[in-house]
Each structure stands twice: as structure tokens, then as C-alpha cells.
Amino acid sequence: MKGENLFENFKTISEKEWKQKIQYDLKGKDYNEEVVWNSPEGIKVKPFYHADDLEHVKVKTSQISSWSIGKSIYAGNAIMANEKALKSIQKGAEAIRFLIPDTTIDIAVILNNIDLDIVKVYLNMQFLSKEYIDKILVKVSRSKNVHLQIDPIGNLARSGNWYDTMSADIDLVGGLISKDIENLFCVDVSLYENAGADMVQELAYAMSHANEYLNIIDEKDSLYKLKNIDFKVAVGGNYFFEIAKLKALRNLWEILANAYEVSIPCHITTEPSKRNKTIYDYNVNMLRTTTECMSAVLGGADTVFNLNYNAVYKKDNEFADRIALNQLILLKEESYFDKVENPSAGSYYIETITSQLAEKALILFKSIEKDGGFLKQLKNHTIQNRIADGARKQQEKFNEKKIVLVGTNAFQNEEDKMNQELELYPFVKKNPRKTLITPIIEKRLAEELEQNRLSHE
């Protein structure tokens, strides 16, 4: 052999030569029509990517050394939630997210015997109360592993109303920044994915949503006190694009923080999207959540939460909880998904898509800010209408079987009966009430088809 290195024995092939070879093999068929496809975000995905594609792409190095296995727990009963948390930690969970419904839930009971020096705790409060937050701060005493995940703007987008009033909520946000809290705010991006937004919209809305908090804090000259911001992201089934989405999110946040001349790290938690989950052939949901959690890890999530395979229609149960937790344990302990730092770095395909998603999201973000910002576009329903338009296009593709969910709109098992299995109402719930704005509604792709099947059982 001539060279000392194996690759020295092969000549370098340019991008142009690869494309010429593909065109030759296509035997006269149009290259763009046959092997290039358009993503919902307007990105033309090529059949191959080359080192030349990275000439104008800045590849970021990841600072994430590992990721944590998360477990979500509903804390309607403080004692039971604490017991479940301790059992989950014993079985391999490294982070717990408590969904706290109201101020009657005793935070001291919830956190009893949980080692906050080791275990990350996320407090997803369904309310905004200064008194309750003060109780938390007394209990946790500056723990870096406790994330309060306060997001009144996210509540406005989801419910159509502020927790109290706009001025009261914003004043509370401004007041909290003066306290010495390590992890205070959260931007709930999962709502946009679960409602049908495309990835460019998700990223742009995440940045614009976060920018509202930065504006509030900056007006009080307190940005230097903001130590971290959380992003809660739902991960869908487009494997490589979802990896790129998370990488693009970090890149965009760095750009936004730099615009304020501050360096604030972001902390990303993920969970599988509900958008593509089904009640029929429900075991396929396990395959979907596995690849979605893989995307989350490879995209650089800090904590990965899983979704029970039957979460759409069934109450929490020990078997489904164990399967969901074990999926993450298998990825980490047996598939070695924590052994390589930033494994997708340098991938021609992923890095190119990351750059394209970020560029398109930045353009949309700037247009939102030019028009008055995220809150203004929520109030005039621009955000809701854009998401609804994207969701409608997705639904049309699903109905035409251009988007396939196995067991639901393709390869149906006609003997699969679900009427007697439903413990939870798995469809959009109607709750007529007075709201300030039209809320953004989460909806699964399969809902209408499933309702039709159920009616004929």
C-alpha cells in the first residue's frame, strides 16, 4: 500500500462528481424530482451531503457531558407523589418532574428524602403564587438541581388567560429575578409541536417567547441576575431533523443572549411528541418514543423524559411506567448513549439542516419582533393562525397517507377494539369559557380517524 493511512489510497471525490454519478444512474430522470424532497419547513433535502456543504456552516462544540433520565409524576397527592419519586429514583431515574396542580400540595412532603445534590427536580406548577415559591425557596436553599420552570406566557398561550392579570404576572416575574434563584424561568416549546407547528415555527416562537422574558428583566436592569433558562421541548418522529432542531435551539439562544451582551446558559428538557401517538396499535408508540428519545439525546438534551406508550388513553400504571423508564435506561446503560459527547458533530447532513433551520427561524423571529413581539402576535392571533395553518397541512398529508402512522392510517388491525380500554378521554376536550385570546390547542393527528373507528366498533 502506498500511503500510511488507508484513506490515502483513495482519491478525493468532489460533490460535483457524486452528483454526476447519481444523475447517470437515474438514466435521464430529473434529479430534483426523483431524489430531492422538500421538508414542511421548506428545506430541500438532498440524497447525499458532502464536506463542501460545511464550508459556510459553523459547527458548534457541545458543552453537554451527559444527560439525565427523567420521570414525570403528577403530584395531586403529595405523599403518593413522593413515594413514587423515591421508587423511580431507586429504579434508575436521575431527574423527577412534579406536576403540581394547586397551592394545597405541601412542597416539603413532595421533596422528602430526595437528595437534591444528586437528583434534578423540576417543579411544573399549574399556578403562579409568590407565597408558594417562597416556601419552595426555604426548602431547597439555593440548590442548583431544582428548576422552578415558571412560564406565565406559556400559560397564556395554552389556556388563553394569564394566571392573574398581565400586569400582576409580569410584576411577579420581575420581582422573582431579584431573588437568588438558580433555575427560575422556563419556555414551554412543547405546546407548539403538539399543536402542529413546523420546526422553524417552533424555534422562532421559542426565541420570541424567551425574548419577552429578557425584555421584562432587562427593563429592570437585572439581566446579570438571570443564571439560566429552561426550554421544554417535544420531540417528533423526524429523526435527523429533530436532532438538528435541538442543536439549532442552542445556537439560536446563544445568538439571542449575545444580542443582550450576556452569557446565559440554556437547559433543555425533552419529552416525546403527543402529535403522532395513537390509541390503536398502541405498542407502536413504544417504537416512536424510543427513536424520539434517541433524537433528544443526540441533539444534546440535558434531561430526557419519556412518555408512557398508553399515556393517551390510560391512567398511569406500574407496567407502562416501568417500560418508559427502562427505555431510557437501555439507551444510557446498554446502548452507551452517554459515552460520546456531541456524537452528531460534524455530520454533513445534520449540521447542514441545523444551520438551515436556524437561519429560517431567525428570519421568522426577526419578523415577529419587527411586528411588535410574541405577546402582540398572540393577542392578534397571528401565532395561532400560523400554527393552525401548519397543522391543517399536516392533517391533509395524514389523511392522504403521505404521513403514515402504522396501525392507524395504514396496516390497520381490524380486530383491534379500544372502546372498553379508554380510561382517559383521548381527544381534544371542549371547555367553553371566557378567554383573553384564542388558546393554542394540542391535537393528535389520528383523532378524527380514531373517533370514526370507535363509533363503528
Salt bridges, closest charged atoms under 4 A:
GLU15 OE2 - LYS46 NZ 2.96
GLU17 OE2 - LYS11 NZ 3.88
ASP25 OD1 - LYS21 NZ 3.63
ASP52 OD1 - HIS50 ND1 3.45
ASP53 OD1 - LYS46 NZ 2.71
GLU94 OE1 - LYS332 NZ 2.85
ASP134 OD2 - LYS130 NZ 3.12
ASP134 OD1 - LYS179 NZ 3.44
ASP151 OD1 - HIS209 NE2 2.81
ASP180 OD2 - ARG142 NE 3.21
ASP180 OD1 - LYS227 NZ 2.33
GLU182 OE1 - LYS227 NZ 3.91
ASP188 OD2 - ARG158 NH2 2.79
GLU202 OE1 - LYS245 NZ 2.85
ASP230 OD2 - HIS147 ND1 2.85
GLU242 OE1 - LYS245 NZ 2.79
GLU254 OE2 - LYS60 NZ 3.44
GLU271 OE1 - ARG97 NH2 2.86
GLU292 OE1 - LYS277 NZ 2.82
ASP302 OD2 - ARG250 NH2 2.61
ASP316 OD2 - LYS84 NZ 3.38
ASP321 OD1 - LYS71 NZ 3.00
ASP321 OD2 - LYS84 NZ 3.00
GLU351 OE2 - LYS247 NZ 3.55
ASP389 OD1 - ARG392 NH2 2.45
ASP389 OD2 - LYS393 NZ 3.51
GLU396 OE2 - ARG392 NH1 3.06
GLU400 OE1 - LYS402 NZ 3.36
GLU423 OE2 - LYS314 NZ 3.18
GLU442 OE2 - ARG158 NH1 2.96
GLU442 OE1 - LYS274 NZ 3.67
GLU448 OE2 - LYS443 NZ 3.10
GLU450 OE1 - ARG444 NH2 2.74
